[in-house]
Amino acid sequence: MTVMTTFRELHNATTGFVMPNAWDAGSAVLLAEAGFPAIATTSAGIAFSLGKGDHTLPDGAPSVSRDQMFERVQQITEASGVPVNGDLEDGYGAEPEAVADTIRLTRGAGLAGGNIEDYDGRALYAEALSVERIAAAREAAGPGFVLTARTDGQLLQTPTVLADSIHRANLYREAGADCLYVPGVNDLDAIATLVKEIDGPLNVVIGLGSSSLTTHDLLAAGVTRISLGGSIARAALAFIRAAAQELQTEGTITFAANQVPQGELNALFARHASPGESGRA
């Protein structure tokens, strides 16, 4: 059974699954070791780990180049040992062929699936163009790759009505998307509406802003896949900032009490090392 087959079967199962997001090889190993059947990458988390902002360029484009992103993605897929879904931004270009080129790169990077957004950092792409972009991604991906189409209307400062996002999601499903993703919806009744009205598996992200939703709530509502975006990465950075502040102001290191022992980490990463990997030149 291939990784792609396993990932596709997760989406076809009657029970949903949780897919947390990693930003480097170490975080990927820890999440895989926790027992999650699949993990995802987070473009925000990867950008932060490189000391860059997320979509902070003047034109709203990603601050991390496609080459930089795929270098990190491959490190994550090689380390994790479970299927990995890639955060592929808007496909790194407006035109369908640019999206197709990005999808072709996923094969070499070892991804089992990936998200394509319909937002360029400033506004949604026109509906017809968005459909063409998903169709091009589907053709480039081939049958095994799990293609997720993401529509970002609910995340905009002047959000579109839910029905518009549902309409776009269903158009993307017809164009070949395997999974649909409408970030920015935190109300359980609205999520139940998405599950009912969208003709395909639904991904819901939690951890964006304040929300009391739990994974149990969402799975009970019929959500197929639950992701966390950059939430874990941001929480890790919050811990670093709190540790630094304690050290500067109090001179204490209570933050070190819960650290993972070095020997345990050494053993964990050794189990996930690539065959033949060695630190010797």
C-alpha positions as protocol buffer text, in pm:
chain_id: "A"
residue {
  index: 1
  type: MET
  ca { x: 0 y: 0 z: 0 }
}
residue {
  index: 2
  type: THR
  ca { x: 148 y: 336 z: -104 }
}
residue {
  index: 3
  type: VAL
  ca { x: 149 y: 654 z: 101 }
}
residue {
  index: 4
  type: MET
  ca { x: -86 y: 815 z: -152 }
}
residue {
  index: 5
  type: THR
  ca { x: -327 y: 523 z: -131 }
}
residue {
  index: 6
  type: THR
  ca { x: -325 y: 545 z: 247 }
}
residue {
  index: 7
  type: PHE
  ca { x: -392 y: 921 z: 238 }
}
residue {
  index: 8
  type: ARG
  ca { x: -677 y: 883 z: -10 }
}
residue {
  index: 9
  type: GLU
  ca { x: -831 y: 609 z: 202 }
}
residue {
  index: 10
  type: LEU
  ca { x: -832 y: 841 z: 503 }
}
residue {
  index: 11
  type: HIS
  ca { x: -1051 y: 1079 z: 305 }
}
residue {
  index: 12
  type: ASN
  ca { x: -1284 y: 803 z: 191 }
}
residue {
  index: 13
  type: ALA
  ca { x: -1337 y: 658 z: 540 }
}
residue {
  index: 14
  type: THR
  ca { x: -1663 y: 720 z: 729 }
}
residue {
  index: 15
  type: THR
  ca { x: -1470 y: 849 z: 1030 }
}
residue {
  index: 16
  type: GLY
  ca { x: -1267 y: 1168 z: 1005 }
}
residue {
  index: 17
  type: PHE
  ca { x: -909 y: 1229 z: 1109 }
}
residue {
  index: 18
  type: VAL
  ca { x: -689 y: 1499 z: 1262 }
}
residue {
  index: 19
  type: MET
  ca { x: -393 y: 1625 z: 1058 }
}
residue {
  index: 20
  type: PRO
  ca { x: -169 y: 1868 z: 1254 }
}
residue {
  index: 21
  type: ASN
  ca { x: 80 y: 2092 z: 1077 }
}
residue {
  index: 22
  type: ALA
  ca { x: 460 y: 2071 z: 1097 }
}
residue {
  index: 23
  type: TRP
  ca { x: 711 y: 2338 z: 999 }
}
residue {
  index: 24
  type: ASP
  ca { x: 1038 y: 2142 z: 1003 }
}
residue {
  index: 25
  type: ALA
  ca { x: 1168 y: 1785 z: 1023 }
}
residue {
  index: 26
  type: GLY
  ca { x: 1181 y: 1783 z: 1403 }
}
residue {
  index: 27
  type: SER
  ca { x: 821 y: 1896 z: 1450 }
}
residue {
  index: 28
  type: ALA
  ca { x: 714 y: 1646 z: 1182 }
}
residue {
  index: 29
  type: VAL
  ca { x: 877 y: 1358 z: 1370 }
}
residue {
  index: 30
  type: LEU
  ca { x: 715 y: 1457 z: 1700 }
}
residue {
  index: 31
  type: LEU
  ca { x: 369 y: 1481 z: 1541 }
}
residue {
  index: 32
  type: ALA
  ca { x: 406 y: 1151 z: 1357 }
}
residue {
  index: 33
  type: GLU
  ca { x: 534 y: 982 z: 1673 }
}
residue {
  index: 34
  type: ALA
  ca { x: 220 y: 1101 z: 1856 }
}
residue {
  index: 35
  type: GLY
  ca { x: 18 y: 869 z: 1633 }
}
residue {
  index: 36
  type: PHE
  ca { x: -153 y: 1099 z: 1383 }
}
residue {
  index: 37
  type: PRO
  ca { x: -222 y: 910 z: 1058 }
}
residue {
  index: 38
  type: ALA
  ca { x: -111 y: 1207 z: 846 }
}
residue {
  index: 39
  type: ILE
  ca { x: 41 y: 1550 z: 894 }
}
residue {
  index: 40
  type: ALA
  ca { x: 49 y: 1870 z: 691 }
}
residue {
  index: 41
  type: THR
  ca { x: 295 y: 2149 z: 633 }
}
residue {
  index: 42
  type: THR
  ca { x: 224 y: 2508 z: 732 }
}
residue {
  index: 43
  type: SER
  ca { x: 349 y: 2787 z: 509 }
}
residue {
  index: 44
  type: ALA
  ca { x: 315 y: 3034 z: 796 }
}
residue {
  index: 45
  type: GLY
  ca { x: 515 y: 2815 z: 1033 }
}
residue {
  index: 46
  type: ILE
  ca { x: 786 y: 2759 z: 775 }
}
residue {
  index: 47
  type: ALA
  ca { x: 807 y: 3132 z: 706 }
}
residue {
  index: 48
  type: PHE
  ca { x: 838 y: 3209 z: 1078 }
}
residue {
  index: 49
  type: SER
  ca { x: 1110 y: 2945 z: 1120 }
}
residue {
  index: 50
  type: LEU
  ca { x: 1307 y: 3126 z: 848 }
}
residue {
  index: 51
  type: GLY
  ca { x: 1264 y: 3460 z: 1024 }
}
residue {
  index: 52
  type: LYS
  ca { x: 1012 y: 3583 z: 769 }
}
residue {
  index: 53
  type: GLY
  ca { x: 652 y: 3699 z: 787 }
}
residue {
  index: 54
  type: ASP
  ca { x: 359 y: 3520 z: 626 }
}
residue {
  index: 55
  type: HIS
  ca { x: 237 y: 3703 z: 314 }
}
residue {
  index: 56
  type: THR
  ca { x: 403 y: 4029 z: 416 }
}
residue {
  index: 57
  type: LEU
  ca { x: 535 y: 4136 z: 75 }
}
residue {
  index: 58
  type: PRO
  ca { x: 374 y: 4452 z: -66 }
}
residue {
  index: 59
  type: ASP
  ca { x: 171 y: 4260 z: -325 }
}
residue {
  index: 60
  type: GLY
  ca { x: 52 y: 4003 z: -71 }
}
residue {
  index: 61
  type: ALA
  ca { x: 268 y: 3730 z: -220 }
}
residue {
  index: 62
  type: PRO
  ca { x: 442 y: 3468 z: -3 }
}
residue {
  index: 63
  type: SER
  ca { x: 767 y: 3587 z: 155 }
}
residue {
  index: 64
  type: VAL
  ca { x: 919 y: 3240 z: 114 }
}
residue {
  index: 65
  type: SER
  ca { x: 1000 y: 3138 z: -242 }
}
residue {
  index: 66
  type: ARG
  ca { x: 866 y: 2819 z: -392 }
}
residue {
  index: 67
  type: ASP
  ca { x: 1217 y: 2669 z: -400 }
}
residue {
  index: 68
  type: GLN
  ca { x: 1271 y: 2749 z: -31 }
}
residue {
  index: 69
  type: MET
  ca { x: 931 y: 2608 z: 59 }
}
residue {
  index: 70
  type: PHE
  ca { x: 981 y: 2284 z: -130 }
}
residue {
  index: 71
  type: GLU
  ca { x: 1325 y: 2233 z: 22 }
}
residue {
  index: 72
  type: ARG
  ca { x: 1165 y: 2240 z: 367 }
}
residue {
  index: 73
  type: VAL
  ca { x: 865 y: 2032 z: 252 }
}
residue {
  index: 74
  type: GLN
  ca { x: 1095 y: 1755 z: 132 }
}
residue {
  index: 75
  type: GLN
  ca { x: 1275 y: 1753 z: 467 }
}
residue {
  index: 76
  type: ILE
  ca { x: 937 y: 1708 z: 635 }
}
residue {
  index: 77
  type: THR
  ca { x: 821 y: 1425 z: 408 }
}
residue {
  index: 78
  type: GLU
  ca { x: 1151 y: 1239 z: 443 }
}
residue {
  index: 79
  type: ALA
  ca { x: 1146 y: 1264 z: 823 }
}
residue {
  index: 80
  type: SER
  ca { x: 784 y: 1196 z: 909 }
}
residue {
  index: 81
  type: GLY
  ca { x: 710 y: 844 z: 783 }
}
residue {
  index: 82
  type: VAL
  ca { x: 338 y: 924 z: 740 }
}
residue {
  index: 83
  type: PRO
  ca { x: 148 y: 1085 z: 451 }
}
residue {
  index: 84
  type: VAL
  ca { x: 210 y: 1460 z: 426 }
}
residue {
  index: 85
  type: ASN
  ca { x: -28 y: 1719 z: 283 }
}
residue {
  index: 86
  type: GLY
  ca { x: 141 y: 2031 z: 148 }
}
residue {
  index: 87
  type: ASP
  ca { x: 36 y: 2392 z: 202 }
}
residue {
  index: 88
  type: LEU
  ca { x: 95 y: 2505 z: -157 }
}
residue {
  index: 89
  type: GLU
  ca { x: -32 y: 2863 z: -120 }
}
residue {
  index: 90
  type: ASP
  ca { x: -208 y: 2976 z: -439 }
}
residue {
  index: 91
  type: GLY
  ca { x: 12 y: 2749 z: -648 }
}
residue {
  index: 92
  type: TYR
  ca { x: 279 y: 3022 z: -668 }
}
residue {
  index: 93
  type: GLY
  ca { x: 119 y: 3198 z: -964 }
}
residue {
  index: 94
  type: ALA
  ca { x: -212 y: 3315 z: -1097 }
}
residue {
  index: 95
  type: GLU
  ca { x: -219 y: 3126 z: -1425 }
}
residue {
  index: 96
  type: PRO
  ca { x: -333 y: 2762 z: -1440 }
}
residue {
  index: 97
  type: GLU
  ca { x: 0 y: 2651 z: -1586 }
}
residue {
  index: 98
  type: ALA
  ca { x: 187 y: 2800 z: -1289 }
}
residue {
  index: 99
  type: VAL
  ca { x: -36 y: 2599 z: -1056 }
}
residue {
  index: 100
  type: ALA
  ca { x: 25 y: 2285 z: -1264 }
}
residue {
  index: 101
  type: ASP
  ca { x: 402 y: 2340 z: -1243 }
}
residue {
  index: 102
  type: THR
  ca { x: 380 y: 2362 z: -864 }
}
residue {
  index: 103
  type: ILE
  ca { x: 175 y: 2042 z: -846 }
}
residue {
  index: 104
  type: ARG
  ca { x: 433 y: 1859 z: -1059 }
}
residue {
  index: 105
  type: LEU
  ca { x: 699 y: 1950 z: -803 }
}
residue {
  index: 106
  type: THR
  ca { x: 505 y: 1770 z: -530 }
}
residue {
  index: 107
  type: ARG
  ca { x: 599 y: 1432 z: -675 }
}
residue {
  index: 108
  type: GLY
  ca { x: 968 y: 1484 z: -615 }
}
residue {
  index: 109
  type: ALA
  ca { x: 898 y: 1632 z: -272 }
}
residue {
  index: 110
  type: GLY
  ca { x: 711 y: 1320 z: -159 }
}
residue {
  index: 111
  type: LEU
  ca { x: 376 y: 1484 z: -85 }
}
residue {
  index: 112
  type: ALA
  ca { x: 63 y: 1269 z: -78 }
}
residue {
  index: 113
  type: GLY
  ca { x: -163 y: 1570 z: -128 }
}
residue {
  index: 114
  type: GLY
  ca { x: -177 y: 1947 z: -121 }
}
residue {
  index: 115
  type: ASN
  ca { x: -394 y: 2259 z: -93 }
}
residue {
  index: 116
  type: ILE
  ca { x: -443 y: 2519 z: -364 }
}
residue {
  index: 117
  type: GLU
  ca { x: -593 y: 2853 z: -253 }
}
residue {
  index: 118
  type: ASP
  ca { x: -813 y: 3085 z: -460 }
}
residue {
  index: 119
  type: TYR
  ca { x: -666 y: 3397 z: -295 }
}
residue {
  index: 120
  type: ASP
  ca { x: -359 y: 3589 z: -412 }
}
residue {
  index: 121
  type: GLY
  ca { x: -296 y: 3772 z: -84 }
}
residue {
  index: 122
  type: ARG
  ca { x: -516 y: 4066 z: -184 }
}
residue {
  index: 123
  type: ALA
  ca { x: -839 y: 3929 z: -328 }
}
residue {
  index: 124
  type: LEU
  ca { x: -1007 y: 3611 z: -450 }
}
residue {
  index: 125
  type: TYR
  ca { x: -929 y: 3505 z: -804 }
}
residue {
  index: 126
  type: ALA
  ca { x: -1221 y: 3538 z: -1045 }
}
residue {
  index: 127
  type: GLU
  ca { x: -1449 y: 3237 z: -1025 }
}
residue {
  index: 128
  type: ALA
  ca { x: -1386 y: 3111 z: -1380 }
}
residue {
  index: 129
  type: LEU
  ca { x: -1009 y: 3141 z: -1342 }
}
residue {
  index: 130
  type: SER
  ca { x: -1024 y: 2967 z: -1004 }
}
residue {
  index: 131
  type: VAL
  ca { x: -1201 y: 2670 z: -1162 }
}
residue {
  index: 132
  type: GLU
  ca { x: -944 y: 2654 z: -1442 }
}
residue {
  index: 133
  type: ARG
  ca { x: -665 y: 2656 z: -1184 }
}
residue {
  index: 134
  type: ILE
  ca { x: -811 y: 2355 z: -999 }
}
residue {
  index: 135
  type: ALA
  ca { x: -869 y: 2168 z: -1326 }
}
residue {
  index: 136
  type: ALA
  ca { x: -504 y: 2229 z: -1424 }
}
residue {
  index: 137
  type: ALA
  ca { x: -390 y: 2108 z: -1082 }
}
residue {
  index: 138
  type: ARG
  ca { x: -596 y: 1792 z: -1115 }
}
residue {
  index: 139
  type: GLU
  ca { x: -453 y: 1710 z: -1455 }
}
residue {
  index: 140
  type: ALA
  ca { x: -97 y: 1766 z: -1335 }
}
residue {
  index: 141
  type: ALA
  ca { x: -145 y: 1570 z: -1013 }
}
residue {
  index: 142
  type: GLY
  ca { x: -260 y: 1241 z: -1160 }
}
residue {
  index: 143
  type: PRO
  ca { x: -505 y: 1003 z: -990 }
}
residue {
  index: 144
  type: GLY
  ca { x: -316 y: 925 z: -668 }
}
residue {
  index: 145
  type: PHE
  ca { x: -257 y: 1275 z: -536 }
}
residue {
  index: 146
  type: VAL
  ca { x: -523 y: 1409 z: -296 }
}
residue {
  index: 147
  type: LEU
  ca { x: -600 y: 1759 z: -425 }
}
residue {
  index: 148
  type: THR
  ca { x: -759 y: 2004 z: -181 }
}
residue {
  index: 149
  type: ALA
  ca { x: -922 y: 2321 z: -311 }
}
residue {
  index: 150
  type: ARG
  ca { x: -931 y: 2604 z: -59 }
}
residue {
  index: 151
  type: THR
  ca { x: -1160 y: 2906 z: -88 }
}
residue {
  index: 152
  type: ASP
  ca { x: -1073 y: 3201 z: 132 }
}
residue {
  index: 153
  type: GLY
  ca { x: -1382 y: 3423 z: 117 }
}
residue {
  index: 154
  type: GLN
  ca { x: -1464 y: 3366 z: 485 }
}
residue {
  index: 155
  type: LEU
  ca { x: -1118 y: 3488 z: 590 }
}
residue {
  index: 156
  type: LEU
  ca { x: -1141 y: 3826 z: 414 }
}
residue {
  index: 157
  type: GLN
  ca { x: -1202 y: 4137 z: 621 }
}
residue {
  index: 158
  type: THR
  ca { x: -1532 y: 4178 z: 438 }
}
residue {
  index: 159
  type: PRO
  ca { x: -1628 y: 3811 z: 420 }
}
residue {
  index: 160
  type: THR
  ca { x: -1847 y: 3672 z: 148 }
}
residue {
  index: 161
  type: VAL
  ca { x: -2170 y: 3506 z: 249 }
}
residue {
  index: 162
  type: LEU
  ca { x: -2138 y: 3138 z: 331 }
}
residue {
  index: 163
  type: ALA
  ca { x: -2344 y: 3039 z: 27 }
}
residue {
  index: 164
  type: ASP
  ca { x: -2084 y: 3195 z: -204 }
}
residue {
  index: 165
  type: SER
  ca { x: -1806 y: 2989 z: -47 }
}
residue {
  index: 166
  type: ILE
  ca { x: -2019 y: 2675 z: -75 }
}
residue {
  index: 167
  type: HIS
  ca { x: -2083 y: 2755 z: -442 }
}
residue {
  index: 168
  type: ARG
  ca { x: -1712 y: 2793 z: -514 }
}
residue {
  index: 169
  type: ALA
  ca { x: -1627 y: 2475 z: -323 }
}
residue {
  index: 170
  type: ASN
  ca { x: -1874 y: 2272 z: -528 }
}
residue {
  index: 171
  type: LEU
  ca { x: -1738 y: 2418 z: -853 }
}
residue {
  index: 172
  type: TYR
  ca { x: -1389 y: 2312 z: -745 }
}
residue {
  index: 173
  type: ARG
  ca { x: -1519 y: 1965 z: -664 }
}
residue {
  index: 174
  type: GLU
  ca { x: -1658 y: 1938 z: -1018 }
}
residue {
  index: 175
  type: ALA
  ca { x: -1320 y: 2052 z: -1152 }
}
residue {
  index: 176
  type: GLY
  ca { x: -1145 y: 1761 z: -979 }
}
residue {
  index: 177
  type: ALA
  ca { x: -1076 y: 1853 z: -615 }
}
residue {
  index: 178
  type: ASP
  ca { x: -1082 y: 1560 z: -374 }
}
residue {
  index: 179
  type: CYS
  ca { x: -1124 y: 1766 z: -58 }
}
residue {
  index: 180
  type: LEU
  ca { x: -1269 y: 2114 z: 4 }
}
residue {
  index: 181
  type: TYR
  ca { x: -1148 y: 2371 z: 254 }
}
residue {
  index: 182
  type: VAL
  ca { x: -1327 y: 2686 z: 376 }
}
residue {
  index: 183
  type: PRO
  ca { x: -1109 y: 2845 z: 648 }
}
residue {
  index: 184
  type: GLY
  ca { x: -1249 y: 3113 z: 875 }
}
residue {
  index: 185
  type: VAL
  ca { x: -1569 y: 2935 z: 983 }
}
residue {
  index: 186
  type: ASN
  ca { x: -1571 y: 2880 z: 1362 }
}
residue {
  index: 187
  type: ASP
  ca { x: -1942 y: 2830 z: 1431 }
}
residue {
  index: 188
  type: LEU
  ca { x: -2048 y: 2467 z: 1465 }
}
residue {
  index: 189
  type: ASP
  ca { x: -2388 y: 2526 z: 1301 }
}
residue {
  index: 190
  type: ALA
  ca { x: -2219 y: 2691 z: 1002 }
}
residue {
  index: 191
  type: ILE
  ca { x: -1972 y: 2404 z: 978 }
}
residue {
  index: 192
  type: ALA
  ca { x: -2262 y: 2157 z: 982 }
}
residue {
  index: 193
  type: THR
  ca { x: -2405 y: 2354 z: 689 }
}
residue {
  index: 194
  type: LEU
  ca { x: -2076 y: 2321 z: 503 }
}
residue {
  index: 195
  type: VAL
  ca { x: -2075 y: 1945 z: 563 }
}
residue {
  index: 196
  type: LYS
  ca { x: -2430 y: 1918 z: 432 }
}
residue {
  index: 197
  type: GLU
  ca { x: -2404 y: 2151 z: 132 }
}
residue {
  index: 198
  type: ILE
  ca { x: -2053 y: 2079 z: 0 }
}
residue {
  index: 199
  type: ASP
  ca { x: -2041 y: 1772 z: -223 }
}
residue {
  index: 200
  type: GLY
  ca { x: -1719 y: 1620 z: -97 }
}
residue {
  index: 201
  type: PRO
  ca { x: -1489 y: 1568 z: 203 }
}
residue {
  index: 202
  type: LEU
  ca { x: -1445 y: 1885 z: 410 }
}
residue {
  index: 203
  type: ASN
  ca { x: -1128 y: 2013 z: 581 }
}
residue {
  index: 204
  type: VAL
  ca { x: -1179 y: 2246 z: 879 }
}
residue {
  index: 205
  type: VAL
  ca { x: -894 y: 2436 z: 1044 }
}
residue {
  index: 206
  type: ILE
  ca { x: -898 y: 2511 z: 1415 }
}
residue {
  index: 207
  type: GLY
  ca { x: -670 y: 2742 z: 1609 }
}
residue {
  index: 208
  type: LEU
  ca { x: -726 y: 3055 z: 1396 }
}
residue {
  index: 209
  type: GLY
  ca { x: -835 y: 3319 z: 1647 }
}
residue {
  index: 210
  type: SER
  ca { x: -1054 y: 3236 z: 1944 }
}
residue {
  index: 211
  type: SER
  ca { x: -1273 y: 2929 z: 1917 }
}
residue {
  index: 212
  type: SER
  ca { x: -1403 y: 2674 z: 2163 }
}
residue {
  index: 213
  type: LEU
  ca { x: -1443 y: 2406 z: 1895 }
}
residue {
  index: 214
  type: THR
  ca { x: -1285 y: 2070 z: 1966 }
}
residue {
  index: 215
  type: THR
  ca { x: -1182 y: 1795 z: 1730 }
}
residue {
  index: 216
  type: HIS
  ca { x: -1455 y: 1579 z: 1886 }
}
residue {
  index: 217
  type: ASP
  ca { x: -1718 y: 1842 z: 1799 }
}
residue {
  index: 218
  type: LEU
  ca { x: -1604 y: 1860 z: 1439 }
}
residue {
  index: 219
  type: LEU
  ca { x: -1576 y: 1487 z: 1380 }
}
residue {
  index: 220
  type: ALA
  ca { x: -1925 y: 1440 z: 1526 }
}
residue {
  index: 221
  type: ALA
  ca { x: -2051 y: 1706 z: 1282 }
}
residue {
  index: 222
  type: GLY
  ca { x: -1921 y: 1502 z: 988 }
}
residue {
  index: 223
  type: VAL
  ca { x: -1598 y: 1686 z: 911 }
}
residue {
  index: 224
  type: THR
  ca { x: -1356 y: 1459 z: 725 }
}
residue {
  index: 225
  type: ARG
  ca { x: -1025 y: 1629 z: 800 }
}
residue {
  index: 226
  type: ILE
  ca { x: -912 y: 1868 z: 1074 }
}
residue {
  index: 227
  type: SER
  ca { x: -596 y: 2075 z: 1041 }
}
residue {
  index: 228
  type: LEU
  ca { x: -436 y: 2339 z: 1263 }
}
residue {
  index: 229
  type: GLY
  ca { x: -255 y: 2569 z: 1023 }
}
residue {
  index: 230
  type: GLY
  ca { x: 26 y: 2756 z: 1198 }
}
residue {
  index: 231
  type: SER
  ca { x: -125 y: 2722 z: 1546 }
}
residue {
  index: 232
  type: ILE
  ca { x: 131 y: 2482 z: 1691 }
}
residue {
  index: 233
  type: ALA
  ca { x: 418 y: 2680 z: 1537 }
}
residue {
  index: 234
  type: ARG
  ca { x: 285 y: 3004 z: 1684 }
}
residue {
  index: 235
  type: ALA
  ca { x: 239 y: 2837 z: 2022 }
}
residue {
  index: 236
  type: ALA
  ca { x: 599 y: 2715 z: 2011 }
}
residue {
  index: 237
  type: LEU
  ca { x: 720 y: 3067 z: 1935 }
}
residue {
  index: 238
  type: ALA
  ca { x: 506 y: 3200 z: 2221 }
}
residue {
  index: 239
  type: PHE
  ca { x: 686 y: 2956 z: 2452 }
}
residue {
  index: 240
  type: ILE
  ca { x: 1025 y: 3082 z: 2331 }
}
residue {
  index: 241
  type: ARG
  ca { x: 922 y: 3442 z: 2394 }
}
residue {
  index: 242
  type: ALA
  ca { x: 790 y: 3359 z: 2742 }
}
residue {
  index: 243
  type: ALA
  ca { x: 1110 y: 3170 z: 2825 }
}
residue {
  index: 244
  type: ALA
  ca { x: 1322 y: 3464 z: 2709 }
}
residue {
  index: 245
  type: GLN
  ca { x: 1117 y: 3709 z: 2915 }
}
residue {
  index: 246
  type: GLU
  ca { x: 1149 y: 3492 z: 3227 }
}
residue {
  index: 247
  type: LEU
  ca { x: 1523 y: 3464 z: 3181 }
}
residue {
  index: 248
  type: GLN
  ca { x: 1560 y: 3839 z: 3128 }
}
residue {
  index: 249
  type: THR
  ca { x: 1332 y: 3959 z: 3408 }
}
residue {
  index: 250
  type: GLU
  ca { x: 1350 y: 3688 z: 3675 }
}
residue {
  index: 251
  type: GLY
  ca { x: 1676 y: 3515 z: 3594 }
}
residue {
  index: 252
  type: THR
  ca { x: 1502 y: 3179 z: 3645 }
}
residue {
  index: 253
  type: ILE
  ca { x: 1456 y: 2884 z: 3411 }
}
residue {
  index: 254
  type: THR
  ca { x: 1131 y: 2726 z: 3525 }
}
residue {
  index: 255
  type: PHE
  ca { x: 1049 y: 2688 z: 3155 }
}
residue {
  index: 256
  type: ALA
  ca { x: 1312 y: 2412 z: 3138 }
}
residue {
  index: 257
  type: ALA
  ca { x: 1123 y: 2184 z: 3376 }
}
residue {
  index: 258
  type: ASN
  ca { x: 914 y: 2026 z: 3099 }
}
residue {
  index: 259
  type: GLN
  ca { x: 1182 y: 1990 z: 2834 }
}
residue {
  index: 260
  type: VAL
  ca { x: 1215 y: 1659 z: 2652 }
}
residue {
  index: 261
  type: PRO
  ca { x: 1532 y: 1480 z: 2771 }
}
residue {
  index: 262
  type: GLN
  ca { x: 1818 y: 1486 z: 2521 }
}
residue {
  index: 263
  type: GLY
  ca { x: 1855 y: 1109 z: 2518 }
}
residue {
  index: 264
  type: GLU
  ca { x: 1487 y: 1067 z: 2438 }
}
residue {
  index: 265
  type: LEU
  ca { x: 1510 y: 1309 z: 2147 }
}
residue {
  index: 266
  type: ASN
  ca { x: 1826 y: 1143 z: 2018 }
}
residue {
  index: 267
  type: ALA
  ca { x: 1654 y: 803 z: 2019 }
}
residue {
  index: 268
  type: LEU
  ca { x: 1338 y: 942 z: 1859 }
}
residue {
  index: 269
  type: PHE
  ca { x: 1518 y: 1112 z: 1572 }
}
residue {
  index: 270
  type: ALA
  ca { x: 1744 y: 812 z: 1519 }
}
residue {
  index: 271
  type: ARG
  ca { x: 1434 y: 596 z: 1459 }
}
residue {
  index: 272
  type: HIS
  ca { x: 1314 y: 838 z: 1193 }
}
residue {
  index: 273
  type: ALA
  ca { x: 1651 y: 894 z: 1023 }
}
residue {
  index: 274
  type: SER
  ca { x: 1667 y: 815 z: 653 }
}
residue {
  index: 275
  type: PRO
  ca { x: 1839 y: 483 z: 565 }
}
residue {
  index: 276
  type: GLY
  ca { x: 2210 y: 534 z: 539 }
}
residue {
  index: 277
  type: GLU
  ca { x: 2196 y: 880 z: 694 }
}
residue {
  index: 278
  type: SER
  ca { x: 2512 y: 970 z: 877 }
}
residue {
  index: 279
  type: GLY
  ca { x: 2678 y: 1274 z: 1017 }
}
residue {
  index: 280
  type: ARG
  ca { x: 3017 y: 1163 z: 880 }
}
residue {
  index: 281
  type: ALA
  ca { x: 3148 y: 1324 z: 566 }
}
